Amino acid sequence: MGHIVKWYKNMAFRKKVLFSHLAVSLIPVVILGTFCYFQARRLLVSREREVLRETLVQSVLTLDSAVNTYQHVMENLLWDVNLKNALSMDYQNNLQMYQAYRDVIDPSVRQMKSLYPEMRQLTIYSSNPTLYPHGDILRKMEESGRFRDGVKDYKIHWKADESGVLELYCRIYEEGTRSQNIVYMELDYSSVFGYLSGLFGDNYGVMIANGGETPVYSYAAFGKGEKSGSLTLSQLECGEECLQDYVLEEQKVPSNQWRVYLYRPLRTVSSSALSITFLIVIAVAACLVIISAASVLLVRSVMQPLTQLIQNIDQIAAENLTVHVKEESEDEIGHLIQSFSRMVERLNYMVNEVYKSKISQQEYEMKALQAQINPHFLYNSLSLINWKAIMADQTEISEMAQLLSTFYRTTLNKGKNMISVQGEWDNTCSYIRIQSIMHSGKFEVELRAEDSMMKYEMPNLILQPLVENAIGHGLDHKEGEGAKRLWVFGWEKEDCLEFEVGDNGCGISREDLEAVLHTRSKGYGVQNVNMRLQLQYGKQFGLQIKSWPGEGTQVLVRIPKMSHGQ
């Protein structure tokens, strides 16, 4: 080891720089190439998962829409009063029965079948002894034995498996009648589930389970010789912790709680990463060539300036920092190189200090100019408007001037960021009164806060932006009849203070509600308020928003207790 150290010390300076630069440059390139490969593979898997999730969401929406459609058909028949009366009537002769078939039973069933051609069969099973069978439309209850015992309630039951049978049946609610009736529907299996076989070109599988041992639907499409890619229901129910080689997504169908599984093998992603791996290898090789060439050039560029270093020191002392050293030098001038570097750094530092001091001086001058703006001019002007309004017996103008004076006095808060809860509450009440006057009193207001919380302090301008949003985006867009209401409540808890700003306006859609606290918007909005509170107090404080489209919005503000002046 000692010989190696001695050999390195005696090595020419040119070789030292060359070998050192190659070693230092090669290691980061190799590490970067390896990192790029795994990062690219991770991003591909993440992208594949996102595509799988989006595809599954769309598929479930389509399936849920179909399920809802058929359940609505069933409900229309189940709650058809005329059909229920026709099925429970005691018929005295064939004429009455014929009229019931002609006017009620046949039209109800045939209309549904004509609207939905994918229905293979729509049959009513009845235990009414006076009602005779009528083709596939009406059958005796005895013929429904295979599912009759399973219908103990009045819920819609689904029966489906991979045999290609998809059925719905439900018992009609009977009250005060001795007959029992069951509506049975058989659907075209391929019409309901057929679109699931075309989600991707190949290398994917989809399965639908209803809680039983046999899946409702299963489809697997893998490349030639890859039939082993399809999975069983038990494997899918185990989840990704049991499936290390697959990307799996699952989601429930809201209408009937079926679970839909969509999966793809990771080898699909790995095959996409092969081209990226090839490109990374080429990039690393190219980097090695470039680094080698750059190392040679670097050695030349470092050695050439050393012979003129001493002459250039005088130029540096004369404040000429644009010195170019071109000639080579021996290794013994390393001390001069260090002295040269320290001198240049010191000179640059001094220049930067002078430059920063100039900038600071300009900033202080700007702040001095800004400080000359006297907010008392605004208050005196509003006071004059108030006095003039009183003299002219204009009470509304006087009230508006007083409200504006209170509002801007608490808003400016002498340039301070923190304000007492009482000040923030007065500010909010003034703003609400101003808006009420501007809206000609077209909305009702309820203000209520506990007196005990007024002694604490909070950040300035927290409630006013929320009230502004409630009026501008909620009440101003409310449709329909009914009074418009705005309320602001405040209460004290053991460890925090809470405020609620609510309205019965138009509400916020689910998509906008999910993004309202995370999307940048113009002006001083909800996101700004939430960020201020969380930056000052932490993530456990801030805003919580609940909204119901067409009904209104509630914003809960939660802050810790802090004594005024703390």
C-alpha positions as CSV (number, residue, x, y, z in Angstrom):
1,M,0.0,0.0,0.0
2,G,2.9,2.3,0.8
3,H,4.4,1.7,-2.6
4,I,1.2,2.7,-4.3
5,V,1.0,5.9,-2.3
6,K,4.6,6.8,-3.1
7,W,4.1,5.9,-6.7
8,Y,1.1,8.3,-6.9
9,K,3.0,11.1,-5.2
10,N,5.8,10.8,-7.7
11,M,3.5,10.7,-10.7
12,A,3.5,13.6,-13.0
13,F,0.8,16.2,-12.2
14,R,-0.7,15.7,-15.7
15,K,-1.3,12.0,-15.0
16,K,-2.6,12.7,-11.5
17,V,-5.3,15.0,-12.9
18,L,-6.1,12.7,-15.8
19,F,-6.5,9.5,-13.6
20,S,-8.3,11.3,-10.8
21,H,-10.8,12.9,-13.2
22,L,-11.5,9.6,-14.9
23,A,-12.1,7.8,-11.6
24,V,-14.3,10.6,-10.1
25,S,-16.3,10.9,-13.3
26,L,-16.7,7.2,-14.0
27,I,-18.3,6.3,-10.7
28,P,-21.2,8.9,-10.9
29,V,-21.9,7.9,-14.5
30,V,-22.3,4.2,-13.5
31,I,-24.4,5.1,-10.5
32,L,-26.5,7.4,-12.6
33,G,-27.0,4.8,-15.3
34,T,-28.1,2.2,-12.7
35,F,-30.4,4.7,-11.1
36,C,-31.9,5.8,-14.4
37,Y,-32.7,2.1,-15.2
38,F,-34.5,1.4,-12.0
39,Q,-36.2,4.8,-12.0
40,A,-37.5,4.3,-15.5
41,R,-38.8,0.8,-14.6
42,R,-40.5,2.3,-11.5
43,L,-42.1,5.0,-13.6
44,L,-43.3,2.5,-16.2
45,V,-44.9,0.4,-13.4
46,S,-46.5,3.5,-11.9
47,R,-47.8,4.6,-15.3
48,E,-49.1,1.0,-16.0
49,R,-50.8,1.1,-12.6
50,E,-52.4,4.5,-13.4
51,V,-53.6,3.3,-16.8
52,L,-55.0,0.2,-15.2
53,R,-56.8,2.2,-12.6
54,E,-58.3,4.6,-15.1
55,T,-59.4,1.8,-17.3
56,L,-61.0,-0.1,-14.4
57,V,-62.8,3.1,-13.2
58,Q,-64.3,3.6,-16.7
59,S,-65.2,-0.1,-17.0
60,V,-66.9,-0.1,-13.5
61,L,-68.9,3.0,-14.5
62,T,-70.1,1.3,-17.6
63,L,-71.0,-1.9,-15.7
64,D,-72.7,0.1,-12.9
65,S,-74.7,2.0,-15.5
66,A,-75.9,-1.3,-17.1
67,V,-76.7,-2.8,-13.7
68,N,-78.7,0.3,-12.7
69,T,-80.6,0.2,-15.9
70,Y,-81.8,-3.4,-15.4
71,Q,-82.6,-2.8,-11.8
72,H,-84.7,0.2,-12.7
73,V,-86.6,-2.0,-15.2
74,M,-87.2,-4.4,-12.4
75,E,-88.3,-1.7,-10.0
76,N,-90.7,-0.3,-12.6
77,L,-92.4,-3.6,-12.8
78,L,-92.3,-4.2,-9.0
79,W,-93.9,-1.0,-8.2
80,D,-96.5,-0.9,-11.0
81,V,-99.7,-0.7,-9.1
82,N,-101.9,-1.8,-12.0
83,L,-99.7,-4.8,-12.6
84,K,-99.8,-5.7,-8.9
85,N,-103.6,-5.5,-8.9
86,A,-103.9,-7.6,-12.0
87,L,-101.7,-10.3,-10.5
88,S,-103.6,-10.4,-7.2
89,M,-107.2,-10.2,-8.5
90,D,-109.6,-13.2,-8.1
91,Y,-110.8,-13.8,-11.7
92,Q,-114.4,-15.0,-12.1
93,N,-114.3,-15.7,-15.8
94,N,-111.9,-15.8,-18.8
95,L,-113.1,-12.4,-20.0
96,Q,-111.7,-10.6,-17.0
97,M,-108.5,-12.5,-17.3
98,Y,-108.3,-11.6,-21.0
99,Q,-108.8,-8.0,-20.2
100,A,-106.0,-8.1,-17.6
101,Y,-103.6,-9.7,-20.1
102,R,-104.5,-7.3,-22.8
103,D,-104.6,-4.0,-20.9
104,V,-102.0,-4.5,-18.1
105,I,-99.7,-7.6,-18.1
106,D,-98.8,-7.9,-21.7
107,P,-98.1,-4.2,-22.3
108,S,-96.0,-3.9,-19.2
109,V,-93.7,-6.9,-20.1
110,R,-93.6,-6.4,-23.8
111,Q,-92.7,-2.7,-23.5
112,M,-89.7,-3.5,-21.4
113,K,-88.5,-6.2,-23.8
114,S,-88.9,-4.0,-26.8
115,L,-86.9,-1.2,-25.1
116,Y,-84.1,-3.6,-24.1
117,P,-83.5,-6.2,-26.8
118,E,-80.6,-7.7,-24.7
119,M,-83.3,-9.3,-22.5
120,R,-83.7,-12.9,-23.4
121,Q,-86.6,-13.5,-21.1
122,L,-88.8,-11.4,-18.8
123,T,-91.3,-13.6,-17.0
124,I,-93.7,-13.2,-14.0
125,Y,-94.2,-16.2,-11.8
126,S,-97.5,-16.1,-9.8
127,S,-99.3,-18.3,-7.3
128,N,-102.7,-16.8,-8.1
129,P,-104.8,-19.9,-8.8
130,T,-107.3,-18.0,-10.9
131,L,-104.7,-16.7,-13.3
132,Y,-103.7,-19.0,-16.1
133,P,-100.2,-19.2,-17.6
134,H,-99.6,-17.0,-20.7
135,G,-96.5,-18.0,-22.8
136,D,-93.2,-16.7,-21.4
137,I,-94.9,-13.7,-19.9
138,L,-96.8,-15.4,-17.0
139,R,-96.0,-18.8,-15.5
140,K,-97.1,-20.7,-12.5
141,M,-95.1,-20.3,-9.3
142,E,-94.4,-24.0,-9.2
143,E,-92.2,-23.6,-12.3
144,S,-89.8,-21.2,-10.4
145,G,-88.5,-23.8,-8.0
146,R,-84.8,-23.4,-8.7
147,F,-84.8,-19.8,-7.3
148,R,-88.1,-19.5,-5.5
149,D,-86.7,-20.7,-2.1
150,G,-83.9,-18.1,-2.3
151,V,-86.4,-15.2,-2.5
152,K,-87.2,-14.6,1.2
153,D,-87.3,-10.8,1.0
154,Y,-88.2,-8.0,-1.5
155,K,-84.7,-7.3,-2.6
156,I,-83.4,-7.6,-6.2
157,H,-81.2,-10.7,-6.5
158,W,-78.5,-11.2,-9.1
159,K,-77.4,-14.6,-10.3
160,A,-74.5,-14.9,-12.7
161,D,-71.6,-17.3,-13.3
162,E,-69.2,-18.2,-16.1
163,S,-71.7,-20.6,-17.5
164,G,-73.1,-17.7,-19.4
165,V,-76.3,-17.2,-17.4
166,L,-77.1,-13.7,-16.1
167,E,-80.4,-13.5,-14.2
168,L,-82.4,-11.0,-12.0
169,Y,-85.4,-11.9,-9.9
170,C,-87.3,-10.2,-7.1
171,R,-90.5,-10.9,-5.2
172,I,-93.3,-8.3,-5.7
173,Y,-94.4,-6.7,-2.5
174,E,-97.8,-8.1,-1.5
175,E,-99.9,-6.6,1.3
176,G,-103.3,-8.0,2.1
177,T,-103.2,-10.6,-0.7
178,R,-102.8,-14.3,-0.6
179,S,-100.9,-14.7,-3.9
180,Q,-97.1,-14.4,-4.3
181,N,-95.5,-13.1,-7.4
182,I,-91.8,-13.1,-8.6
183,V,-90.4,-11.1,-11.5
184,Y,-87.7,-12.9,-13.4
185,M,-85.3,-11.4,-16.0
186,E,-82.6,-13.2,-18.0
187,L,-80.1,-11.1,-19.8
188,D,-77.7,-11.7,-22.7
189,Y,-74.4,-12.5,-21.0
190,S,-72.2,-11.2,-23.8
191,S,-74.1,-7.9,-24.2
192,V,-73.5,-7.0,-20.5
193,F,-69.9,-8.2,-20.2
194,G,-68.7,-8.3,-23.8
195,Y,-66.9,-4.9,-23.7
196,L,-64.5,-6.2,-21.0
197,S,-62.8,-8.4,-23.6
198,G,-61.5,-5.4,-25.5
199,L,-59.9,-3.2,-22.7
200,F,-56.4,-3.9,-24.0
201,G,-54.8,-5.7,-26.9
202,D,-53.4,-8.6,-24.9
203,N,-51.5,-9.5,-21.7
204,Y,-54.3,-8.6,-19.3
205,G,-57.0,-10.3,-17.3
206,V,-60.3,-9.2,-15.8
207,M,-62.6,-11.0,-13.3
208,I,-65.9,-10.1,-11.6
209,A,-66.8,-11.7,-8.2
210,N,-70.0,-11.6,-6.2
211,G,-68.7,-13.1,-3.0
212,G,-69.2,-16.7,-4.1
213,E,-66.7,-19.4,-5.0
214,T,-67.4,-19.0,-8.7
215,P,-66.7,-15.8,-10.5
216,V,-69.5,-13.9,-12.3
217,Y,-67.2,-13.2,-15.3
218,S,-63.6,-14.1,-16.2
219,Y,-61.5,-13.2,-19.2
220,A,-57.7,-13.5,-19.8
221,A,-55.8,-12.5,-22.9
222,F,-52.1,-13.3,-23.0
223,G,-49.6,-13.7,-25.8
224,K,-48.9,-17.0,-27.4
225,G,-47.6,-19.6,-25.0
226,E,-48.4,-17.4,-21.9
227,K,-51.7,-19.0,-20.7
228,S,-50.1,-19.3,-17.3
229,G,-50.7,-15.6,-16.9
230,S,-54.4,-16.0,-16.0
231,L,-55.1,-16.0,-12.2
232,T,-57.8,-17.7,-10.1
233,L,-60.3,-15.9,-7.9
234,S,-58.6,-17.0,-4.7
235,Q,-55.3,-15.4,-5.9
236,L,-57.0,-12.2,-6.8
237,E,-58.8,-12.0,-3.5
238,C,-55.4,-12.4,-1.7
239,G,-54.2,-9.1,-3.2
240,E,-50.9,-7.8,-4.5
241,E,-49.0,-9.1,-1.5
242,C,-49.5,-12.6,-2.9
243,L,-49.0,-11.5,-6.5
244,Q,-45.5,-10.1,-6.8
245,D,-45.4,-10.5,-10.6
246,Y,-48.6,-8.6,-11.4
247,V,-50.0,-5.1,-11.3
248,L,-53.5,-5.5,-9.8
249,E,-56.4,-3.1,-9.4
250,E,-59.8,-3.7,-7.9
251,Q,-63.0,-1.8,-7.4
252,K,-66.6,-2.4,-6.3
253,V,-69.6,-1.9,-8.5
254,P,-71.8,0.5,-6.4
255,S,-75.1,-0.9,-7.5
256,N,-74.7,-4.6,-6.4
257,Q,-71.3,-4.7,-4.7
258,W,-69.7,-6.9,-7.2
259,R,-65.9,-6.7,-7.1
260,V,-64.1,-6.2,-10.4
261,Y,-60.4,-7.2,-10.7
262,L,-58.1,-6.0,-13.5
263,Y,-54.5,-7.2,-13.7
264,R,-51.5,-7.3,-16.0
265,P,-48.2,-9.1,-15.6
266,L,-45.1,-7.1,-14.7
267,R,-43.2,-8.8,-17.6
268,T,-45.3,-6.5,-19.9
269,V,-43.6,-3.5,-18.2
270,S,-40.2,-5.2,-18.2
271,S,-40.4,-5.8,-22.0
272,S,-41.0,-2.0,-22.4
273,A,-38.0,-1.3,-20.2
274,L,-35.7,-3.3,-22.5
275,S,-35.5,-0.6,-25.1
276,I,-34.8,2.0,-22.3
277,T,-32.1,-0.3,-20.9
278,F,-30.4,-0.4,-24.3
279,L,-30.6,3.3,-24.6
280,I,-29.1,3.8,-21.1
281,V,-26.2,1.4,-21.9
282,I,-25.5,3.4,-25.1
283,A,-25.7,6.7,-23.1
284,V,-23.3,5.4,-20.5
285,A,-20.8,4.3,-23.2
286,A,-21.1,7.6,-24.9
287,C,-20.5,9.4,-21.6
288,L,-17.4,7.4,-21.0
289,V,-16.0,8.4,-24.4
290,I,-16.9,12.0,-23.7
291,I,-15.4,11.9,-20.2
292,S,-12.1,10.5,-21.5
293,A,-11.9,13.2,-24.2
294,A,-12.9,15.9,-21.6
295,S,-10.3,14.6,-19.2
296,V,-7.5,15.1,-21.7
297,L,-8.7,18.6,-22.6
298,L,-9.1,19.4,-18.9
299,V,-5.5,18.5,-18.2
300,R,-4.3,20.7,-21.0
301,S,-6.5,23.6,-19.9
302,V,-5.3,23.3,-16.3
303,M,-1.6,23.0,-17.1
304,Q,-1.3,25.7,-19.7
305,P,-2.2,28.7,-17.4
306,L,0.3,27.9,-14.7
307,T,3.5,29.4,-16.4
308,Q,1.9,32.8,-16.4
309,L,0.4,32.7,-12.9
310,I,2.9,35.1,-11.3
311,Q,2.5,37.7,-14.0
312,N,-1.2,37.5,-13.8
313,I,-1.2,38.1,-10.0
314,D,-0.3,41.7,-10.6
315,Q,-3.2,42.0,-13.0
316,I,-5.5,40.6,-10.3
317,A,-4.3,43.1,-7.8
318,A,-5.1,45.8,-10.4
319,E,-8.8,44.5,-10.3
320,N,-8.5,42.7,-13.6
321,L,-10.4,39.5,-12.8
322,T,-10.6,38.3,-16.4
323,V,-7.1,36.6,-16.5
324,H,-6.5,33.7,-18.9
325,V,-3.5,31.4,-18.1
326,K,-2.3,29.5,-21.2
327,E,1.2,28.0,-20.7
328,E,2.1,24.8,-18.9
329,S,4.0,24.6,-15.6
330,E,5.9,22.1,-13.3
331,D,4.2,20.5,-10.3
332,E,6.1,22.7,-7.9
333,I,3.9,25.7,-8.6
334,G,1.0,24.1,-6.8
335,H,1.5,26.5,-3.9
336,L,1.2,29.4,-6.3
337,I,-2.1,27.9,-7.6
338,Q,-3.5,27.7,-4.1
339,S,-2.5,31.3,-3.4
340,F,-4.0,32.4,-6.7
341,S,-7.3,30.6,-5.9
342,R,-7.5,32.2,-2.4
343,M,-6.8,35.6,-3.8
344,V,-9.5,35.4,-6.5
345,E,-12.0,34.0,-4.0
346,R,-11.2,36.9,-1.6
347,L,-11.6,39.5,-4.4
348,N,-14.8,38.0,-5.6
349,Y,-16.1,38.0,-2.0
350,M,-15.3,41.6,-1.6
351,V,-16.9,42.6,-4.9
352,N,-20.1,40.6,-3.9
353,E,-20.2,42.3,-0.5
354,V,-20.1,45.7,-2.0
355,Y,-22.8,44.6,-4.5
356,K,-25.0,43.2,-1.8
357,S,-24.6,46.4,0.3
358,K,-25.8,48.4,-2.7
359,I,-28.8,46.2,-3.1
360,S,-29.6,46.4,0.6
361,Q,-29.4,50.1,0.5
362,Q,-31.9,50.3,-2.3
363,E,-34.3,48.0,-0.4
364,Y,-34.1,50.1,2.7
365,E,-34.8,53.2,0.6
366,M,-37.8,51.5,-1.0
367,K,-39.1,50.5,2.5
368,A,-38.6,54.1,3.7
369,L,-40.7,55.4,0.7
370,Q,-43.4,52.8,1.4
371,A,-43.5,53.8,5.1
372,Q,-44.4,57.3,4.1
373,I,-47.8,56.1,3.0
374,N,-50.1,57.1,5.9
375,P,-53.2,54.9,6.4
376,H,-54.7,57.6,8.5
377,F,-55.5,59.5,5.3
378,L,-58.0,56.7,4.5
379,Y,-59.5,56.8,8.0
380,N,-59.8,60.6,8.0
381,S,-61.5,60.5,4.5
382,L,-64.0,57.9,5.6
383,S,-64.7,59.9,8.8
384,L,-65.3,63.0,6.7
385,I,-67.7,61.0,4.4
386,N,-69.5,59.8,7.6
387,W,-69.8,63.3,9.0
388,K,-71.1,64.6,5.6
389,A,-73.7,61.8,5.4
390,I,-74.9,62.5,9.0
391,M,-75.3,66.2,8.1
392,A,-77.3,65.2,5.0
393,D,-79.4,62.7,7.0
394,Q,-78.1,59.8,4.8
395,T,-78.0,57.0,7.4
396,E,-77.1,54.2,4.9
397,I,-74.1,56.2,3.6
398,S,-73.0,56.9,7.2
399,E,-73.3,53.3,8.1
400,M,-71.4,52.2,5.0
401,A,-68.6,54.7,5.8
402,Q,-68.4,53.4,9.4
403,L,-68.3,49.8,8.3
404,L,-65.6,50.5,5.7
405,S,-63.6,52.3,8.4
406,T,-63.9,49.4,10.8
407,F,-63.2,46.9,8.0
408,Y,-60.0,48.5,6.7
409,R,-58.7,49.4,10.2
410,T,-58.8,45.7,11.3
411,T,-57.7,44.5,7.9
412,L,-54.6,46.7,7.9
413,N,-54.0,46.0,11.6
414,K,-51.1,48.4,11.7
415,G,-49.1,46.0,9.4
416,K,-49.3,43.1,11.9
417,N,-50.1,39.5,10.8
418,M,-51.8,38.5,14.0
419,I,-55.0,40.0,15.4
420,S,-57.3,39.2,18.3
421,V,-60.3,37.0,17.7
422,Q,-62.5,40.0,18.6
423,G,-60.8,42.1,15.9
424,E,-61.2,39.3,13.3
425,W,-64.8,38.8,14.3
426,D,-65.5,42.6,14.0
427,N,-63.8,42.7,10.7
428,T,-65.9,39.8,9.4
429,C,-69.2,41.3,10.7
430,S,-68.4,44.6,9.1
431,Y,-67.7,42.9,5.8
432,I,-70.9,40.9,6.0
433,R,-72.9,44.1,6.7
434,I,-71.3,45.8,3.7
435,Q,-72.2,42.9,1.4
436,S,-75.7,42.9,2.8
437,I,-76.1,46.5,1.9
438,M,-74.6,45.9,-1.5
439,H,-77.0,43.0,-2.1
440,S,-80.0,45.0,-0.8
441,G,-80.5,42.6,2.1
442,K,-81.3,39.7,-0.2
443,F,-79.8,37.1,2.1
444,E,-80.3,36.2,5.7
445,V,-77.3,36.3,8.1
446,E,-76.8,34.4,11.4
447,L,-73.7,35.4,13.5
448,R,-72.9,33.6,16.7
449,A,-69.6,33.2,18.6
450,E,-68.7,32.4,22.2
451,D,-67.5,35.4,24.3
452,S,-64.8,33.3,25.9
453,M,-62.9,32.9,22.6
454,M,-62.5,36.6,21.9
455,K,-59.5,36.9,24.2
456,Y,-57.3,34.7,22.0
457,E,-55.4,35.7,18.9
458,M,-55.4,34.4,15.3
459,P,-53.9,35.3,11.9
460,N,-55.4,38.3,10.2
461,L,-57.9,37.9,7.3
462,I,-59.0,34.3,7.8
463,L,-62.8,34.4,8.0
464,Q,-63.4,37.3,5.5
465,P,-62.1,35.4,2.4
466,L,-64.3,32.4,3.3
467,V,-67.4,34.7,3.7
468,E,-66.5,36.3,0.3
469,N,-66.4,32.9,-1.4
470,A,-69.7,31.9,0.3
471,I,-71.5,35.0,-1.0
472,G,-69.8,35.3,-4.5
473,H,-69.6,31.6,-5.4
474,G,-72.5,30.2,-3.3
475,L,-75.4,32.5,-2.6
476,D,-75.0,34.6,-5.8
477,H,-75.4,31.4,-7.9
478,K,-78.2,29.8,-5.9
479,E,-81.1,28.7,-8.1
480,G,-84.7,28.0,-7.2
481,E,-87.0,29.4,-4.6
482,G,-86.2,29.8,-0.9
483,A,-84.4,32.3,1.3
484,K,-80.6,32.6,0.9
485,R,-78.8,32.0,4.2
486,L,-75.3,32.8,5.4
487,W,-74.0,31.8,8.8
488,V,-70.8,32.2,10.7
489,F,-70.4,30.4,14.1
490,G,-67.5,30.2,16.5
491,W,-66.9,28.0,19.5
492,E,-64.1,27.0,21.9
493,K,-62.8,23.6,22.5
494,E,-60.3,22.3,25.0
495,D,-57.2,22.7,22.8
496,C,-58.4,24.7,19.9
497,L,-60.8,27.3,18.4
498,E,-63.2,26.4,15.6
499,F,-65.2,28.5,13.2
500,E,-67.9,27.5,10.7
501,V,-68.7,29.5,7.6
502,G,-71.7,28.1,5.7
503,D,-74.3,28.9,3.1
504,N,-77.2,27.3,1.4
505,G,-76.1,28.3,-2.1
506,C,-75.3,26.2,-5.2
507,G,-72.7,24.0,-3.6
508,I,-69.5,22.6,-5.1
509,S,-69.3,19.6,-7.4
510,R,-67.3,16.5,-6.2
511,E,-64.5,17.1,-8.7
512,D,-64.1,20.8,-7.7
513,L,-64.4,19.9,-4.0
514,E,-61.4,17.5,-4.2
515,A,-59.2,20.1,-5.8
516,V,-60.3,23.3,-4.1
517,L,-57.6,23.1,-1.4
518,H,-54.8,22.0,-3.7
519,T,-55.3,24.0,-6.9
520,R,-53.9,27.4,-7.3
521,S,-56.4,30.1,-8.1
522,K,-56.3,33.9,-8.7
523,G,-56.9,36.2,-5.8
524,Y,-57.0,35.6,-2.0
525,G,-58.9,32.4,-1.9
526,V,-59.5,29.3,0.1
527,Q,-56.2,27.6,-0.8
528,N,-54.3,30.7,0.4
529,V,-56.1,30.6,3.8
530,N,-55.5,26.9,4.2
531,M,-51.7,27.2,3.4
532,R,-51.3,30.2,5.8
533,L,-52.8,28.2,8.7
534,Q,-50.9,25.0,8.0
535,L,-47.6,26.9,7.5
536,Q,-48.1,28.6,10.9
537,Y,-49.7,25.9,13.0
538,G,-49.0,22.6,11.2
539,K,-50.9,20.1,9.0
540,Q,-53.3,19.1,11.8
541,F,-54.9,22.6,11.6
542,G,-56.5,24.5,8.7
543,L,-59.7,24.1,6.7
544,Q,-62.2,21.2,6.2
545,I,-64.8,21.7,3.4
546,K,-68.1,19.8,3.0
547,S,-70.4,20.6,0.2
548,W,-73.6,19.3,-1.4
549,P,-74.4,20.4,-4.9
550,G,-77.6,22.4,-5.0
551,E,-77.8,22.5,-1.2
552,G,-74.8,24.5,0.1
553,T,-71.3,24.5,1.5
554,Q,-69.8,24.4,5.0
555,V,-66.2,25.4,5.8
556,L,-64.7,24.4,9.2
557,V,-61.7,26.5,10.4
558,R,-59.6,24.9,13.1
559,I,-56.7,26.8,14.9
560,P,-54.9,26.3,18.2
561,K,-55.6,28.5,21.2
562,M,-53.0,31.3,21.6
563,S,-53.4,34.1,24.1
564,H,-53.4,37.6,22.6
565,G,-49.8,39.0,22.5
566,Q,-48.2,35.6,23.0
